[in-house]
Amino acid sequence: MSAISLSLPTRLSRLRGANNEGVLALVLLALIVGMSIANPVFFTLPTAFSILRSSIVPLIFALGVLMVIISGGIDVSFAAIAVFAAYTTVQMHQNGAPDLGLVAAFLLALLIGASLGAINGFLIARFRLSTLIVTLGTQGIFKGALLTYVGSRYVADLPDSMAAVSTTNLFAVDTASGGAYLHILVVPAVLMAVGLAWVLRYTMFGRSIYAIGGDVEAARRAGIRVVRTQMVVYVIAGTMAAVGGMIYVIMERSASPQILVGSELDIIAAVVLGGASIFGGRGSVLGTTLGVLLVQVIFNSLILAGVPSAWQRTAVGLLLILGVGIQAITSRKSSRAKVMDETIQKQEVPA
C-alpha cells in the first residue's frame, strides 16, 4: 500500500515534467477545447495549419533565446540580427549580385548572423558585462548600421531561388472549411528543435550551458571553459536568428529593414512560459515549443474573438509577468523547503 502511495506522487511529478511541461500542455489543451466550443471555426485543419505556420519563425527565435536564458543571460538583439542577416542577403542580390541559389543565400545569412552573435558573445564573455545592457546596445547598433550602410527601402521582389520556396507547401489539403496549407519551411524548424534538444540533453556542451546558468563560478571551478562556452552560445543564437530572419522573408515574399520590430517580448514570454528560468540553469526545448504554441493560440483566439491587436500586446505582457511570478514563488517555496529539511536533519543528529 505504501509503495502505491509513494509511487503516485512520483508519477504525477513525471507527468508534470521537470519544467512544468505537463501543466503547460494541459493549459494549451484546455484553451484549444474552450475556443473550439466557443467558436467551431477554431477546431479545423486550416486553423491548425495556420497556427503551425505562424509558429515557425517564433520557434526558431525562441530556441536561440532558450540557450541564452539557460546560460544565465538574456538576448533582445535576436530580431535585429535576423533583419540584418536576411535583408542584407536580399539587398546584395538587388544590387547586382548573381542569384547563387537558396543554399548559398542561407549560408551568407548564417555567416552574418554568426558574426553579429560573436560580437555579443565577445562583449559578454570577455568583459563580463550585463547581457541585457549589451544586447540592448548591439540591437541599436545593428539597426543603425543596417539603415545607414545596407538600405532602408522595401524590397518586394525576392531572388528567384527564394521566391520559389515561398509558395511550396509540405501539405495541401482541401477541406469543407477551405484549403489547409502547411509550409515546407516547418521542416527546418522541427529539425532545429530536435537537434537542440539532443545537444542540451546528451552532450557535454549542453550540460555546460546548464552549469553556467546555475552558478558560473562553480562551473568555472569544475573546469568548464566559461568564456568559450558563452561565446559559442551567442554565435549559435545569432545563427538561429539569421535562419529565422531568412524564413520570415521567404514566407512573407518581401524584405524590409523594419520587419520583426517589437517581436522580442513575444519570444521571451514564450520561453519563460515554457519553464525556462529567467535566472538561468533551467529550461527545455519541449517547454519552449509548448510556450510558442500557447502564445500563437492566444493570438489566434483573440483575432477570432475580434479583440483589437493592441490588446494582444497586453496579453503577452501579462503572460510574461505571470510566468516570472510563478517562477519566483516556486523558487521561494523550494528555498524554504530546503532550509526546513536542513533544520530537521540538524535536529535529528545526536549531540
LINPEFEN-V681357 format. One record per residue. N is the residue number from 1. RES is the residue in one small letter. SS is DSSP state (2 for helix, 1 for strand, 0 for the rest). PHI is phi as a letter, one per 20 degrees, with the letter a starting at -180 (NA if undefined). OMEGA is omega in degrees with one decimal (999 if undefined). Layout:
# LINPEFEN-V681357
n = [N;N]
res = [RES;RES]
ss = [SS;SS]
phi = [PHI;PHI]
omega = [OMEGA;OMEGA]
This chain:
# LINPEFEN-V681357
n = [1;2;3;4;5;6;7;8;9;10;11;12;13;14;15;16;17;18;19;20;21;22;23;24;25;26;27;28;29;30;31;32;33;34;35;36;37;38;39;40;41;42;43;44;45;46;47;48;49;50;51;52;53;54;55;56;57;58;59;60;61;62;63;64;65;66;67;68;69;70;71;72;73;74;75;76;77;78;79;80;81;82;83;84;85;86;87;88;89;90;91;92;93;94;95;96;97;98;99;100;101;102;103;104;105;106;107;108;109;110;111;112;113;114;115;116;117;118;119;120;121;122;123;124;125;126;127;128;129;130;131;132;133;134;135;136;137;138;139;140;141;142;143;144;145;146;147;148;149;150;151;152;153;154;155;156;157;158;159;160;161;162;163;164;165;166;167;168;169;170;171;172;173;174;175;176;177;178;179;180;181;182;183;184;185;186;187;188;189;190;191;192;193;194;195;196;197;198;199;200;201;202;203;204;205;206;207;208;209;210;211;212;213;214;215;216;217;218;219;220;221;222;223;224;225;226;227;228;229;230;231;232;233;234;235;236;237;238;239;240;241;242;243;244;245;246;247;248;249;250;251;252;253;254;255;256;257;258;259;260;261;262;263;264;265;266;267;268;269;270;271;272;273;274;275;276;277;278;279;280;281;282;283;284;285;286;287;288;289;290;291;292;293;294;295;296;297;298;299;300;301;302;303;304;305;306;307;308;309;310;311;312;313;314;315;316;317;318;319;320;321;322;323;324;325;326;327;328;329;330;331;332;333;334;335;336;337;338;339;340;341;342;343;344;345;346;347;348;349;350;351]
res = [m;s;a;i;s;l;s;l;p;t;r;l;s;r;l;r;g;a;n;n;e;g;v;l;a;l;v;l;l;a;l;i;v;g;m;s;i;a;n;p;v;f;f;t;l;p;t;a;f;s;i;l;r;s;s;i;v;p;l;i;f;a;l;g;v;l;m;v;i;i;s;g;g;i;d;v;s;f;a;a;i;a;v;f;a;a;y;t;t;v;q;m;h;q;n;g;a;p;d;l;g;l;v;a;a;f;l;l;a;l;l;i;g;a;s;l;g;a;i;n;g;f;l;i;a;r;f;r;l;s;t;l;i;v;t;l;g;t;q;g;i;f;k;g;a;l;l;t;y;v;g;s;r;y;v;a;d;l;p;d;s;m;a;a;v;s;t;t;n;l;f;a;v;d;t;a;s;g;g;a;y;l;h;i;l;v;v;p;a;v;l;m;a;v;g;l;a;w;v;l;r;y;t;m;f;g;r;s;i;y;a;i;g;g;d;v;e;a;a;r;r;a;g;i;r;v;v;r;t;q;m;v;v;y;v;i;a;g;t;m;a;a;v;g;g;m;i;y;v;i;m;e;r;s;a;s;p;q;i;l;v;g;s;e;l;d;i;i;a;a;v;v;l;g;g;a;s;i;f;g;g;r;g;s;v;l;g;t;t;l;g;v;l;l;v;q;v;i;f;n;s;l;i;l;a;g;v;p;s;a;w;q;r;t;a;v;g;l;l;l;i;l;g;v;g;i;q;a;i;t;s;r;k;s;s;r;a;k;v;m;d;e;t;i;q;k;q;e;v;p;a]
ss = [0;2;2;2;2;2;2;2;2;2;2;2;2;2;2;2;0;0;0;0;2;2;2;2;2;2;2;2;2;2;2;2;2;2;2;2;2;2;0;2;2;2;0;0;2;2;2;2;2;2;2;2;2;2;2;2;2;2;2;2;2;2;2;2;2;2;2;2;2;2;0;0;0;0;0;0;0;2;2;2;2;2;2;2;2;2;2;2;2;2;2;2;2;2;0;0;0;0;0;0;0;2;2;2;2;2;2;2;2;2;2;2;2;2;2;2;2;2;2;2;2;2;2;2;2;2;2;0;0;0;2;2;2;2;2;2;2;2;2;2;2;2;2;2;2;2;2;2;2;2;0;0;0;0;1;0;0;0;0;2;2;2;2;2;2;2;0;0;1;1;1;1;1;1;1;0;0;1;1;1;1;1;1;0;0;2;2;2;2;2;2;2;2;2;2;2;2;2;2;2;2;2;0;2;2;2;2;2;2;2;2;2;2;2;0;2;2;2;2;2;2;0;0;0;0;2;2;2;2;2;2;2;2;2;2;2;2;2;2;2;2;2;2;2;2;2;2;2;2;2;2;2;0;0;1;0;0;0;0;0;0;0;0;2;2;2;2;2;2;2;2;2;2;0;0;0;0;0;0;0;0;0;0;0;2;2;2;2;2;2;2;2;2;2;2;2;2;2;2;2;2;2;2;2;0;0;0;0;2;2;2;2;2;2;2;2;2;2;2;2;2;2;2;2;2;2;2;2;2;2;2;2;2;2;2;2;2;2;2;2;2;2;2;2;2;2;2;2;0;0;0]
phi = [NA;f;f;f;f;f;f;f;f;f;f;f;f;f;f;f;n;f;d;m;f;f;f;f;f;f;f;f;f;f;f;f;f;f;f;f;f;f;b;g;f;f;e;c;f;g;f;f;f;f;f;f;f;f;e;f;f;g;f;f;f;f;f;f;f;g;g;f;f;f;f;n;d;b;c;d;d;f;f;f;f;f;f;g;f;f;f;f;f;f;f;f;f;f;e;o;f;f;f;e;o;f;f;f;f;f;f;f;f;f;f;f;f;f;f;f;f;f;f;g;f;f;f;f;f;f;d;l;e;f;f;f;f;f;f;f;f;f;g;f;f;f;f;f;f;f;f;e;d;d;q;c;e;f;d;e;d;e;g;g;f;f;f;f;f;f;d;e;d;f;c;c;c;e;c;f;e;p;f;d;c;d;f;f;f;f;f;f;f;f;f;f;f;f;f;f;f;f;f;f;e;d;d;f;f;f;f;f;f;f;f;f;f;f;a;f;f;f;f;f;f;f;n;f;f;f;f;f;f;f;g;f;g;f;f;f;f;f;f;f;f;f;f;f;f;f;f;f;f;f;f;e;m;a;c;b;f;d;f;m;f;n;e;f;f;f;f;f;f;f;f;f;f;f;o;f;f;f;e;n;n;b;q;b;f;f;f;f;f;f;f;f;f;f;f;f;f;f;g;f;f;f;f;f;e;m;f;g;f;f;f;f;f;f;f;f;f;f;f;f;f;f;f;f;f;f;f;f;f;f;f;f;f;f;f;f;f;f;f;f;f;f;f;f;f;f;f;f;f;f;f]
omega = [179.6;179.9;179.4;-179.3;178.2;-176.8;-178.1;176.3;179.0;179.0;178.5;178.4;179.1;178.0;178.9;179.0;-177.8;-178.6;179.2;178.5;179.8;177.7;-179.9;178.2;178.0;177.3;179.1;179.3;179.3;178.6;178.9;179.2;179.9;179.0;179.2;177.4;-178.9;-177.9;-177.0;179.2;-177.5;-176.0;178.4;179.9;176.3;178.5;179.0;179.1;178.1;178.4;178.3;178.5;-178.9;-179.2;-173.2;-177.4;176.1;179.2;-179.9;176.6;-176.6;178.7;177.1;179.1;177.9;179.1;-178.4;-178.4;177.1;-179.2;177.5;-178.5;176.2;-177.3;176.3;-178.4;-173.3;178.9;178.2;177.4;-179.7;179.9;-178.6;-176.6;-176.2;-176.9;177.7;178.8;179.3;-178.4;177.8;177.1;179.9;-178.6;172.6;178.4;-178.8;176.3;-176.0;178.7;-175.9;-177.9;-179.9;178.5;178.4;179.6;177.7;179.1;179.0;178.3;178.0;-179.8;178.7;-179.7;179.4;175.8;178.9;176.6;176.0;-177.6;-179.1;-178.3;-177.1;-175.1;-175.8;-174.2;177.4;179.7;178.1;-178.1;179.9;-178.9;-178.9;-176.5;172.0;178.9;-179.1;175.3;178.4;-179.9;-178.9;179.2;180.0;179.4;179.5;-177.9;-175.8;-170.6;-177.1;178.9;-178.7;-175.9;178.5;-179.1;-178.2;-176.8;177.8;171.7;-175.0;-178.0;179.1;-179.7;-178.9;-178.9;-175.9;-179.1;-178.0;-179.4;175.1;177.1;173.5;-174.5;174.3;-179.8;179.6;-179.5;179.1;179.8;177.5;-174.3;176.7;-172.8;-178.7;-175.9;170.0;-177.8;178.4;178.3;178.9;-179.9;178.3;178.6;179.4;-179.6;-179.8;177.6;178.7;-179.3;-177.4;-173.5;-168.3;-178.0;177.4;177.9;178.9;178.5;178.1;178.6;178.2;-178.4;179.6;178.6;178.8;179.2;-173.2;-179.3;177.2;177.6;179.4;178.6;179.6;176.6;178.5;178.1;-171.3;-176.8;-179.4;-179.2;178.6;177.1;-178.1;179.3;-177.3;174.4;178.2;178.7;177.0;178.2;177.8;177.8;178.7;177.1;178.3;178.6;179.2;179.8;178.1;-179.8;-179.5;-177.6;178.5;178.4;179.1;179.4;179.0;178.0;-178.6;-178.1;174.2;178.7;178.6;-179.0;-175.7;-177.5;-179.8;-176.5;-179.8;177.9;179.7;-179.4;179.9;176.5;179.4;174.8;177.8;-179.5;178.9;179.1;177.2;173.8;-178.1;178.6;-179.9;178.4;179.1;179.0;178.7;178.0;177.6;177.9;178.0;179.6;-180.0;179.5;-179.3;176.9;177.8;176.9;-178.7;179.8;179.5;178.2;179.4;179.4;178.9;179.7;178.9;-176.0;180.0;-179.5;175.9;178.2;177.3;-179.8;179.7;177.7;177.5;178.6;179.6;178.4;178.6;-179.9;179.6;179.6;178.3;178.3;-178.7;179.7;179.3;180.0;178.7;179.1;178.9;179.5;179.4;179.0;179.3;179.2;179.2;178.3;179.5;179.3;179.3;-179.5;179.4;179.4;-178.9;179.5;-178.4;-179.6;999]
